[in-house]
Amino acid sequence: MSVALPETRTLTTKEQWWDFVKYEPPQPPQEPSPTELAAMSKTARRALKLERVAYHLDLEPVPTPAMHRIINELMTQAMANLYSPPGARPGSLIDGAANLGKTTTLLEFGRCYERELRQLYSEDIKTIDEFIPVVYVSLPAAASPKALNELLLEFYGFPRMSRATKTSLTVRIQGLARRCRTSLFLIDDLHFLKLTRKTERDVNDHLKNLASTTSATFVYAGIDCEQSGLLTEGRRFGSRTTSQTANRFTMYTMTPFSISTAAGRDEWRSVLAGVEQRLGIPQPNGVLSKGLAGYLFERTHGEMGSLMALIRAGMVTAITRNKPLTVDLLEPIRLSYAATKAREQRNGSRPTR
């Protein structure tokens, strides 16, 4: 029994994106019977532990109610846009604080959209030289229109051309989008676009131009974008209260879970129950949704990113130590600085470790 060395996963090229689209999460490792376990060598037992660890570090995203709703509505928008007249289509922006699952939702939507197109139009796709319906780019800090063009071309498979102009690169992107039938651009980390500098405003204008000239759907994701000036294009609210982006884009705001109401507590337990179903080694029934629901909320304050980080680290610890998930096992695990400080402020005291 052996475990493959994990590959570094990025999404900067069409090949990496296609690997992501067609990727199927691994099945939980088969648990040996007590007799089989007793007969296993030390090497085989170690390999089994590593296989269990690898599975839990690769847990697929848990589809939260908010994630379901946003993906369904984005699918409706993007599919309707396929048959719109030439020009800019309605787009969407997934906004919210950090660590709430915005990028996960954006990527899962892109994956669902491409799979849907490949299924619906399988015969037509055979006549296209190279079908690239979705392009994903993570916006860098201090981006410029030319830098954005270079990232888009890198995704399509073109090397960077230092002497090329922004205009020539834009023309190439427009041609590739038409040839490859690109109908969806996913632009992540939009919070880097503050619109406080002319270059950032130029990037915003460039995105609008690409939306108009490619006739594709653009979906953004970023942290607190509503406060960045994106929807007012740097202007203060006044006689011109909205921007072109505000008029074209639907806003989806992701928020942490709340347990202040019965409905909120039920939703939190439902999500934890979904995580339980993905655990690859036997745990007491309802270990998360019943036994640890309150503790997990205290540690993570309902933030999906912190929750999954804690569960992954907790399962690795449980596997390596041959112990069940408990408060005592989870308490020493450190989360992010923000999650730790938030817990201190809520409790009025510093955690024990």
N, C-alpha and C positions, 0 to 999 in steps of 0.2 A: 504494500500500500504506500503510495507516494502522493505528495501534494505539489502542484505546479507553482513555480515562482510567479507571483502576481505581476501583471504588466502595468506600466504607467498609463493611465487613461487621460487623454485630453480630447478636445473636440475642435481642433483648429483646422482640420482638413475634412474633405468629403468622405475619405475612407474611414476616418475615425468616427464621423457622424453615422455612417452606414453601419459600422460595427455596433454602435450604440442602439440604432433603430432595430436591428435584428437580434440584439442580445436577449437571451432568455436567462433569468436568474437560475443559479444552480439549485438542484433539489437538496433537501437536508440529507446529510450522510446517514446511511443505514445503521441503525443501532444494533450492535451485537447482543445476542442473548447472554444471560449471566454465565452460562457454560462456555460460550464462545469467547467471552471476555476473559474468563479465567485461563483459557488455553492460549491467549495471545502473548507473544513475546513483548519485551519492553520496547523494542523498536516499533512493533506494530501498534502498540498502545500510544506511543508518542505520535505516530503518523495519524492515528485516529483523532487525537486531540488537535493536531494541526489542521486536519480536514474540517473539524467542527469550528475551529477558530476562523478559518478561511470563509466558511459559509456565513458566519455571523458578521464578519466585516464586509460582506457583500449583500447584506439584506436589501431587498428591493424596497422602493419607496412605499410607505403606507398611505393609501388613498384616503385622505381626510375628506369630510363633507365639503369644505371650502375648495379643495383641490378638484373634486368631482365637478362641482358647480362651475368653476372657472373654465376647466377644460371643455366641458360640454358647450358652454356659451361661446368659447373661442372657436370650437369646431364649427358651430353654426355660422359664425361670422366669416371664417375663412372659406368654408365651402360655398356660401352665398357669394363671396367676392369673386370666385372663379368665373362666374357668368356675368359680372358687371361690365359696363362699357369701359373703354380705355381711359386711363387716368388714375389718380390716387384713389385707393380704396379706404374704407373705414379701417382703423387699426385699434390696438388695445395696449394698455399699460398696466402691468402688475406691480403695484406699489406696496409699501409697508416698511416696518422696521426690519432690522437685520435678524437673521436666524429663524424666519417663519416659513420657509419653504418656497420662496418666490422662484428661485432658479430651478428647483425641482419641478415645480408646476409648469414653468416655461418649457423645460426639456421634455417632460412627459406629454405635454400638448404637441410639441413638434414630432415626437415619436408616433403618437396616435394619428396625427394628420398624415404623415408620410405613409404609414401602414395602410390607412384608409384609401389614399390615392392609388397606391400600388395594387390594391385589391380591386378597386372600382374600374380602373383604367388599364388593367393588365395587358390587354391586346394592343392598345394604342402605344403603350410604353415600349413595346417591342420594336416600333418603327423609329424611335428616337435614339440618336447616337449615344447620348449619355443623359439619363434622367436624374436631375438633382432638384427635387421639388422644394427642399428646405435648406436654407443657409443659416448657420449659427455663428455669431461673433460675440465675444466678450469685449466690451469697449474698454480700452486702456485709459489710464490717467493722462491728462493733458493731451487728449487726442486731437488730431487735425484731420481735415477731409482727406488728405493724401494718405495719412496713416490708416484711416478707416478703409479706404480703397485697397490698400495693400493687404490688410487682413482679410477682406472679402475675396480678393484674388488668390490669396494663399489657401483659403478654404476650397476654391474651385480647382486648385492645383497648379497655379502659376507662380513662378519664383518672383521675388521682389526685384523691381527695376528702379534703381536709384535715380536714373536720369529721366525717367518718364514724368510727364506732367500730370497734375490732378485730372485735367480734362481727358487726356488720352486713357488714363486708367478708368475713368468713369465710363467712357465709351465702350471699353472692353467689358466692364461689368454688365452694362446694359445688353451687350451682344450675347454674353454668356447666359444671362438670365433668360433671354428669349430662346436661345438654342437648347438650353437644358430644362426649359419649362419650369423655372423657379417661380413659385407662387407664394412663398412664405419666407420672410426674413425675420429671424429672432435676434434681437439686439439686447444683450445682457449687460448688467453693471452700468445702467444708464445714470446712476448717481454720480459718476465721474463727470457728467456733463452739467456743470453748474451754471453755465451761461453768463458767468461774470467776466469772461474774456472774449474778445472778438473771435479768436480761433474756435472757442466752444460754440459760439453762436453760428459760426460758419459750418460747424459739424451738424448742428441742428438743421440748418437750411439745406445742407447736402443730403441729409436723410430724407427730408421732404421732397427734394428733387428726385432722388432714387425711387421713392414711393410713386411719384407721378410718372416717371419714365419707364419703370419696370412693370407697372400695373400689378404689383404683388401686395400681399398683406404684410404689414409690419407690426410686430408685437414686441414691446419693450418690457424689461423688468429692471427694477432698481430700488434703492433704499430712499425712502422719504422724497420721492421725486416731485410730489405736489408742492413741497417747500423750496424746490430748486429753481423755480422760475420757468420751468419747461412749459407749463400750461399757460403762462402769460408772456413767455419769451423775454423774460427779464424785466418786463414793465410792471409797474405797481398797478394794482387794481384801480380802475378809474373809468374814464369814458370808454376805453377799449379794454374790456375786462377779460377777454379771451384771446387765445392765439389760434393759429391754424391747427396746431396740434390739439388744442382743447376742443375744437369743433369737430375734428375727425376721429379722435381717440376715445374709446371707452375706458374708464378707470376701474380697476379692481384693487381693492385695498385688503391686504391680508393682515389679520390680527391674531394675537395669541389666544389660546383657549381660555375660557373663564369657567370657574366652578362656583360663581356667586349665585347661580340659579339652578333649579333642578334639571332643566333642559341642558344647561352647560355641563353639569356633572355627568349626565347621561352620555353626552357627546364625548367627553374626555374618557370615560370608561369604555366607550365603543371603540375609540382609537386605540386604546391600550389593549383591548381584546384582539384587534387586528394585528398588533405587534406580537401578541402571544402566539397567534397562529403561525407566525414565521420563525419562532424559536426552534432551533434544530436539535435540541436535546430535551428530554422530558423535564418538566417543571411542575410544581403543584398546580392544580386546576385553578385558574383565576389569579395566578400569582401577581400579575400586573394590574388587571382591571378591578380586582377586589382587594387583595392584600396590600398592594403598594401604591394604589391610586393616589392617595393623599400625599404620601411621601414624594412620589415622582413629581407631583405638581409643585410641591414646596421647593424641590431642587431646580426645577426648570421653568417655573412660572408659566407653564402652558406653551412654551416655545418648542416647536417641532424639532428644530435643529439640535437644541440642547437635550431633548428627550432621546433622540436617536443616538447621540454621542454617548449618553449615559448608559443606554441599553447595550450598545455595542461593547463598550469598555466593561460593563458588568458581566456580559456573557463570556467575554474572554477570560475575565478573572474567575468566574464560576467554573469554566471548563478546566483551566490550568490548576485550580485548587480542588476540583472535584466537590464543589459545594453548590447548594441552591442559591437562587437570587434572594437576598434578604437586605434589610436596611443596613445591617452590620457590614455586609459585603460591599454595598454600594457607597456607603458614607465616605470611605477614604478616597474615592475616585474624584479627581479634580475636574471641574468643568471650566468654561471660559471665564475670564476676568469679569465680564459683564454679568454672567449668570451668578457668579459667586458674590459679587457686590450686591446684586439685587436681592439675593437670599439674606445677606447680612442686614440689609435695610429693612426687609420685611420682618425678620425675627428680632431685630434690635440687638443682635449679638453676633459674634464671629463664629463660624462653624468650627467644629473641633479640629478639623484637619484641612 
